[in-house]
Amino acid sequence: MKKTTITLAMSLATFALSSNLQAQDINKDTHTITISVPEVALVDIEPAATKNIILGFTAPIEAGNPITPSTANSTLWLNYSSIKSDADPTRTVSVSVNAIIPGIDIHVTAAAATGSGGGLLGTQAAQLTLSATDQTIISGIGSAYTGNGANNGHNLTYALAAGSGPGGVAVYADLQAIANTTATVTYTISDN
């Protein structure tokens, strides 16, 4: 019986010791989460279905008067999404046109950002006269999004002017009668 008691006591001691060794949790614990955020630089013109616009001039009905440009068009919106990189704290959107029409200035003006966007939205430039050279129309874009579609982002206003108008560079003497000429306007988002 003495041998059984010693064996039983040793078994209980071993069980108690092994229970204490397994119960080593403390009042806190940690683990890691790996997070990745992609760099983003996207730009588009909305509404996509109707982003091609028509502008023109009306002939005068009285001798001695110049041609009259059509009403300015404010139907388009500039949308962008941007997640900046460590190396480049801000981005810009530039604009250019592929075809310069003799005697005609194409003006574009971007309004301040409105709509459902967030983040560090960019600041618009003053009215620009489009040229083949990229010009900054929005600057200072950080990590931001304008919201998608019409009524989000920067409203764009396009207007024509016959040469020698205010802020223009075209010359009225260069005007030529043309039926239809298409000019492609390109917006590019890029790092500073």
Backbone torsions as a table, in degrees:
resi	resn	phi	psi	omega
1	MET	NA	-33.7	179.0
2	LYS	-64.1	-38.1	179.6
3	LYS	-67.8	-37.2	179.2
4	THR	-68.9	-39.8	-180.0
5	THR	-65.6	-42.9	179.7
6	ILE	-66.2	-42.4	179.7
7	THR	-64.2	-42.8	179.1
8	LEU	-65.9	-41.4	179.1
9	ALA	-64.8	-41.1	179.4
10	MET	-66.3	-38.6	179.1
11	SER	-65.5	-43.4	178.6
12	LEU	-65.0	-40.1	178.5
13	ALA	-64.9	-42.1	179.4
14	THR	-64.9	-42.7	178.0
15	PHE	-62.1	-45.3	-179.7
16	ALA	-63.5	-42.6	-180.0
17	LEU	-65.9	-43.7	-179.5
18	SER	-68.2	-32.6	176.4
19	SER	-64.8	-40.9	178.9
20	ASN	-67.4	-34.9	-179.6
21	LEU	-69.9	-34.6	-178.9
22	GLN	-79.9	-25.1	-177.0
23	ALA	-93.9	68.6	-178.3
24	GLN	-109.4	16.9	174.6
25	ASP	-62.9	146.6	176.7
26	ILE	-115.3	-171.4	-173.7
27	ASN	-81.6	3.6	172.0
28	LYS	-155.0	161.9	-179.3
29	ASP	-150.1	164.2	-178.7
30	THR	-134.9	160.9	169.4
31	HIS	-154.6	171.1	-177.4
32	THR	-111.1	154.9	172.1
33	ILE	-126.4	125.6	176.8
34	THR	-94.6	125.0	-175.6
35	ILE	-119.9	135.9	173.1
36	SER	-127.0	137.8	177.5
37	VAL	-122.4	120.6	-178.0
38	PRO	-76.0	149.9	171.1
39	GLU	-75.4	136.2	-175.9
40	VAL	-130.7	136.1	174.0
41	ALA	-149.7	91.7	-177.4
42	LEU	-125.8	142.9	178.1
43	VAL	-143.1	143.1	171.8
44	ASP	-155.1	166.1	178.9
45	ILE	-108.8	132.5	-179.1
46	GLU	-123.6	154.4	-3.4
47	PRO	-75.4	134.8	-173.5
48	ALA	-60.5	-34.9	-175.9
49	ALA	-70.4	-24.2	-175.8
50	THR	-132.5	42.5	-176.0
51	LYS	-88.8	-3.4	175.3
52	ASN	-92.5	120.0	-174.2
53	ILE	-112.3	160.7	179.2
54	ILE	-121.0	126.2	175.1
55	LEU	-128.5	156.2	180.0
56	GLY	-166.6	-163.7	-178.3
57	PHE	-130.1	155.4	174.7
58	THR	-111.9	135.6	178.5
59	ALA	-69.7	146.4	177.4
60	PRO	-70.6	154.8	176.3
61	ILE	-104.3	-2.6	178.7
62	GLU	-125.5	129.1	178.8
63	ALA	-57.7	139.9	178.1
64	GLY	97.3	-7.9	179.2
65	ASN	-100.1	151.5	178.6
66	PRO	-80.7	169.5	171.8
67	ILE	-66.4	154.9	-176.5
68	THR	-115.7	127.8	179.2
69	PRO	-70.5	151.6	175.3
70	SER	-65.0	166.2	178.5
71	THR	-60.3	143.4	178.1
72	ALA	-58.4	150.1	-179.1
73	ASN	-109.9	123.1	179.9
74	SER	-123.1	37.7	-176.1
75	THR	-91.2	-11.5	-173.6
76	LEU	-102.3	151.7	-178.7
77	TRP	-129.9	136.5	176.8
78	LEU	-94.2	117.1	177.6
79	ASN	-110.0	145.3	172.8
80	TYR	-150.2	156.8	172.4
81	SER	-128.9	135.4	-176.8
82	SER	-145.4	127.8	164.4
83	ILE	-119.9	112.3	-174.1
84	LYS	-73.4	162.0	175.7
85	SER	-96.2	169.3	175.8
86	ASP	-63.2	-36.6	-174.5
87	ALA	-74.2	-31.1	-176.5
88	ASP	-122.8	104.8	-174.9
89	PRO	-70.5	-24.1	179.8
90	THR	-140.8	166.3	178.3
91	ARG	-128.2	167.1	174.4
92	THR	-130.1	158.6	168.3
93	VAL	-113.4	127.1	177.6
94	SER	-111.6	161.7	-178.4
95	VAL	-136.4	144.0	175.4
96	SER	-150.2	167.7	177.8
97	VAL	-128.8	144.3	-175.2
98	ASN	-85.2	-19.9	-176.4
99	ALA	-130.6	122.6	174.3
100	ILE	-94.4	125.6	-177.6
101	ILE	-97.5	119.5	-174.8
102	PRO	-53.5	130.1	176.4
103	GLY	83.3	-1.0	-175.4
104	ILE	-123.2	131.1	171.3
105	ASP	-100.0	133.7	173.0
106	ILE	-107.0	114.8	-179.9
107	HIS	-99.1	142.6	172.7
108	VAL	-133.6	138.2	177.8
109	THR	-130.0	131.1	175.7
110	ALA	-102.4	132.6	176.6
111	ALA	-84.2	168.2	174.9
112	ALA	-61.7	149.7	-178.6
113	ALA	-63.6	137.6	175.2
114	THR	-137.9	171.2	174.7
115	GLY	107.0	-151.4	-170.0
116	SER	-97.3	19.9	-177.4
117	GLY	-79.7	-178.7	179.1
118	GLY	-162.3	171.3	-178.8
119	GLY	92.3	-160.7	-179.0
120	LEU	-90.5	84.7	178.5
121	LEU	-71.2	153.5	-175.7
122	GLY	-79.4	172.2	179.4
123	THR	-108.7	133.6	-177.3
124	GLN	-80.6	150.3	174.8
125	ALA	-83.9	172.5	172.8
126	ALA	-71.6	176.0	178.4
127	GLN	-51.5	136.7	178.3
128	LEU	-114.9	146.1	168.9
129	THR	-98.1	116.0	-173.8
130	LEU	-63.3	143.9	176.3
131	SER	-146.2	176.6	179.0
132	ALA	-72.7	-14.8	178.7
133	THR	-88.7	134.1	177.3
134	ASP	-59.6	135.3	175.4
135	GLN	-127.3	139.6	179.5
136	THR	-74.4	121.6	177.7
137	ILE	-104.4	-30.0	175.8
138	ILE	-131.6	131.0	178.9
139	SER	-128.3	165.2	174.3
140	GLY	72.9	28.2	178.9
141	ILE	-79.6	124.8	175.1
142	GLY	-102.0	-143.3	172.3
143	SER	-77.7	111.8	-171.8
144	ALA	-160.1	166.0	171.0
145	TYR	-146.8	143.3	-175.3
146	THR	-90.6	-12.6	-165.1
147	GLY	91.8	157.3	-174.2
148	ASN	-107.8	139.1	173.4
149	GLY	96.1	-179.0	178.6
150	ALA	-60.7	150.6	-178.6
151	ASN	70.3	15.2	173.4
152	ASN	-130.8	140.1	178.7
153	GLY	91.4	-144.8	-176.6
154	HIS	-104.5	119.3	176.1
155	ASN	-70.9	131.4	-179.1
156	LEU	-103.4	133.8	176.0
157	THR	-118.1	122.8	177.6
158	TYR	-106.9	138.2	177.8
159	ALA	-145.0	146.5	176.2
160	LEU	-102.0	153.3	173.3
161	ALA	-143.8	133.4	171.7
162	ALA	-70.3	150.9	-175.0
163	GLY	-46.6	154.9	178.0
164	SER	70.9	15.8	176.3
165	GLY	-80.7	173.1	179.7
166	PRO	-58.2	128.3	178.5
167	GLY	72.1	7.3	-176.4
168	GLY	-89.6	166.8	176.6
169	VAL	-123.5	-17.0	-179.8
170	ALA	-73.9	161.5	-179.3
171	VAL	-116.3	129.0	-177.5
172	TYR	-56.3	-34.9	-178.6
173	ALA	-63.8	-18.6	-179.6
174	ASP	-86.0	-5.8	-178.3
175	LEU	-62.1	140.9	175.6
176	GLN	-137.5	144.0	178.2
177	ALA	-69.0	128.0	176.7
178	ILE	-139.3	145.6	-179.5
179	ALA	-72.7	-62.4	179.9
180	ASN	-148.5	127.3	173.2
181	THR	-127.2	132.4	-179.4
182	THR	-102.5	129.5	174.7
183	ALA	-116.2	133.2	179.7
184	THR	-99.5	121.7	178.4
185	VAL	-96.9	130.0	-176.8
186	THR	-118.5	129.3	174.2
187	TYR	-108.9	134.5	-177.7
188	THR	-131.7	129.1	174.1
189	ILE	-98.9	133.6	-176.7
190	SER	-152.0	161.5	176.4
191	ASP	-69.9	152.3	175.8
192	ASN	-71.5	NA	NA
